[in-house]
C-alpha cells in the first residue's frame, strides 16, 4: 500500500511517543499543550483481525502517570510492561523519576530506581533495549551510562556501564549522551553517532 489512511475516533491529543505493545495494541502519549509535558496515555487496540482502521478498532484512556513529562527514555519490556525514565519537560524539570505501565490493568506505578547514585539518568535520557532484555541508559549531561535489568529484583539490578564491570576508573564512552539515538546491532552491541563530538561514532 503506497498511501496513508485517516483513522476515526482518534482522541483530541498532542501525540508524541507511540509504543507498539506485545499484544499488538499501540500506547500513545499525550504531550499536552502545556510546556511541562503531559501525564495521559491512550491505547489503540486493533479489531479481531488485527486491523487498526476499521470500526472494530478502539481507543481507550486516558491512563495517567503520576508525573507530567516529555522527552525521556522508554520502551516495552519482554514481559509486556512499558517503562519511562526521566523527562526534559517534566515536573520536576529534568526529572530522574521513573514509572512503569501494566498493560493488564492499564495503570502506571512507580519504578524503583536507586537514588541518588543513579539520578544521573534523568531528563532527556537515551535508552536502548538490549537483546537479553536489559536496558542501556545514558545521561543527558555527561558520558555516563547505566544498565538496568528489569528481571533482577535485587540491589544489583542497576549497574554503571562502560567501565568494564567497574574494573576501570572512568567510562569508555566518549561523547555526551545528550539526545543521541542508539541502535541495537545484530551482534548485540549498540551503535551511536555522537551529536556532541561530531563527526564521531561509537559502538
C-alpha positions as CSV (number, residue, x, y, z in Angstrom):
1,X,0.0,0.0,0.0
2,X,1.5,3.3,-1.1
3,X,-0.9,5.7,0.7
4,X,-2.0,7.0,4.1
5,X,-5.5,6.5,5.5
6,X,-7.0,8.6,8.2
7,X,-8.3,6.8,11.3
8,X,-11.5,7.5,13.0
9,X,-12.2,8.0,16.7
10,X,-8.7,9.5,17.5
11,X,-8.8,11.4,20.8
12,X,-8.1,15.1,20.7
13,X,-4.5,14.9,21.9
14,X,-1.0,16.2,21.2
15,X,0.5,12.8,20.4
16,X,4.3,12.3,20.6
17,X,5.7,9.0,21.8
18,X,4.0,5.8,20.4
19,X,4.9,2.3,21.5
20,X,3.8,-1.0,19.9
21,X,2.8,-3.3,22.7
22,X,3.4,-7.1,22.7
23,X,-0.4,-7.7,22.2
24,X,-0.5,-5.5,19.1
25,X,-2.1,-2.5,20.7
26,X,-0.4,0.9,20.5
27,X,0.3,3.1,23.5
28,X,0.2,6.8,22.7
29,X,1.4,9.6,25.0
30,X,-0.5,12.9,25.1
31,X,2.2,15.6,25.3
32,X,-0.5,18.2,26.2
33,X,-0.5,21.8,25.1
34,X,1.4,22.6,28.3
35,X,5.2,23.3,28.2
36,X,5.6,20.8,31.1
37,X,4.6,17.7,29.1
38,X,1.6,15.6,29.9
39,X,0.6,12.7,32.2
40,X,-2.0,10.9,30.0
41,X,-1.6,8.0,27.7
42,X,-4.2,6.4,25.3
43,X,-4.3,2.9,23.8
44,X,-5.3,1.9,20.3
45,X,-6.4,-1.8,20.2
46,X,-6.9,-3.4,16.8
47,X,-10.0,-5.3,15.8
48,X,-10.2,-9.1,16.0
49,X,-8.4,-9.4,12.6
50,X,-5.5,-7.2,13.6
51,X,-6.7,-4.1,11.7
52,X,-6.4,-0.6,13.1
53,X,-8.5,1.2,10.5
54,X,-11.9,-0.4,11.0
55,X,-14.9,0.4,13.3
56,X,-13.8,-2.6,15.4
57,X,-10.5,-0.9,16.4
58,X,-10.9,1.0,19.7
59,X,-9.2,3.9,21.5
60,X,-9.3,3.7,25.3
61,X,-7.9,6.0,28.0
62,X,-6.7,8.3,29.4
63,X,-4.3,6.3,31.6
64,X,-2.4,8.9,33.7
65,X,1.2,8.8,35.0
66,X,2.0,10.4,38.3
67,X,4.4,12.9,36.7
68,X,4.0,15.1,33.7
69,X,6.9,14.6,31.3
70,X,8.0,14.9,27.7
71,X,11.3,13.7,26.1
72,X,12.5,10.7,28.0
73,X,13.9,7.1,27.7
74,X,11.1,4.5,27.2
75,X,10.4,1.1,25.8
76,X,8.4,-2.2,26.0
77,X,9.9,-4.9,28.3
78,X,9.9,-8.6,27.4
79,X,7.0,-9.1,29.9
80,X,4.8,-6.6,28.1
81,X,5.2,-3.7,30.6
82,X,6.3,-0.2,29.5
83,X,8.8,1.9,31.3
84,X,9.5,5.6,31.2
85,X,12.6,7.2,32.8
86,X,13.4,10.9,33.0
87,X,11.7,13.8,31.2
88,X,13.2,17.0,30.0
89,X,9.9,18.9,30.1
90,X,8.6,17.4,33.4
91,X,7.6,18.0,36.9
92,X,10.1,18.4,38.4
93,X,12.2,19.6,35.4
94,X,14.7,17.1,34.1
95,X,13.3,14.6,36.5
96,X,15.2,11.4,37.4
97,X,11.9,9.7,38.4
98,X,10.7,6.6,36.6
99,X,7.3,4.9,36.1
100,X,6.1,1.6,34.7
101,X,2.8,0.7,32.9
102,X,1.0,-2.6,33.5
103,X,-0.9,-3.5,30.3
104,X,-3.1,-5.9,32.2
105,X,-4.6,-3.2,34.4
106,X,-3.9,-0.1,32.3
107,X,-2.3,1.6,35.2
108,X,1.0,3.3,35.9
109,X,3.1,2.8,39.1
110,X,6.5,3.9,40.4
111,X,9.6,2.2,39.0
112,X,12.1,1.8,41.8
113,X,15.5,3.4,40.8
114,X,18.4,3.6,43.2
115,X,18.7,7.2,44.3
116,X,20.8,9.3,44.3
117,X,23.6,7.1,42.8
118,X,21.7,6.7,39.5
119,X,20.0,10.1,39.3
120,X,22.4,10.9,36.5
121,X,19.9,9.1,34.4
122,X,17.4,12.0,34.1
123,X,15.8,14.4,31.8
124,X,16.1,13.7,28.0
125,X,17.9,10.4,28.7
126,X,19.0,7.9,26.0
127,X,17.7,4.4,26.1
128,X,18.1,1.1,24.2
129,X,16.6,-2.3,25.0
130,X,19.4,-4.9,24.7
131,X,18.9,-8.4,23.2
132,X,18.8,-10.1,26.6
133,X,16.0,-7.7,27.9
134,X,18.3,-5.4,29.9
135,X,18.1,-1.6,29.3
136,X,21.1,0.6,28.4
137,X,20.5,4.2,29.6
138,X,22.6,7.3,29.1
139,X,22.9,10.6,31.0
140,X,21.8,13.8,29.3
141,X,24.6,15.9,30.7
142,X,27.6,13.6,30.6
143,X,29.1,10.4,29.0
144,X,28.0,8.2,31.9
145,X,25.8,5.2,31.2
146,X,23.9,2.6,33.2
147,X,22.3,-0.8,32.7
148,X,19.1,-1.8,34.3
149,X,18.0,-5.4,34.5
150,X,14.2,-5.4,35.0
151,X,14.3,-9.2,35.6
152,X,16.6,-8.7,38.6
153,X,14.8,-7.6,41.8
154,X,17.9,-7.3,43.9
155,X,20.2,-4.3,44.6
156,X,22.3,-5.4,41.6
157,X,19.5,-4.6,39.1
158,X,21.3,-1.3,38.3
159,X,24.9,-1.0,37.4
160,X,27.1,1.7,35.9
161,X,28.0,0.7,32.3
162,X,31.1,1.5,30.2
163,X,33.6,0.7,33.0
164,X,34.1,-3.0,32.3
165,X,32.2,-4.1,35.5
166,X,33.9,-1.3,37.5
167,X,37.5,-2.5,36.7
168,X,38.1,0.8,35.0
169,X,38.2,4.1,36.9
170,X,36.3,6.1,34.2
171,X,33.8,5.3,31.5
172,X,34.9,4.3,28.0
173,X,32.1,6.3,26.4
174,X,33.5,9.4,24.7
175,X,30.7,11.8,23.7
176,X,28.0,13.2,25.9
177,X,24.8,11.1,25.6
178,X,22.6,14.2,25.1
179,X,19.8,13.3,22.6
180,X,21.8,10.5,20.9
181,X,19.9,7.7,19.1
182,X,21.1,4.3,20.0
183,X,20.6,1.3,17.7
184,X,20.9,-2.4,18.7
185,X,23.0,-4.3,16.2
186,X,22.6,-8.0,15.3
187,X,25.7,-8.9,17.3
188,X,24.2,-7.4,20.5
189,X,26.3,-4.3,20.5
190,X,24.9,-0.8,20.4
191,X,25.8,1.9,17.8
192,X,25.5,5.6,18.2
193,X,26.6,8.6,16.2
194,X,27.6,11.4,18.6
195,X,26.0,14.7,18.4
196,X,28.3,16.4,20.9
197,X,31.6,15.4,19.3
198,X,30.9,15.3,15.6
199,X,31.9,13.5,13.4
200,X,32.3,10.6,15.9
201,X,30.5,7.3,16.1
202,X,30.8,4.8,18.9
203,X,29.9,1.1,19.4
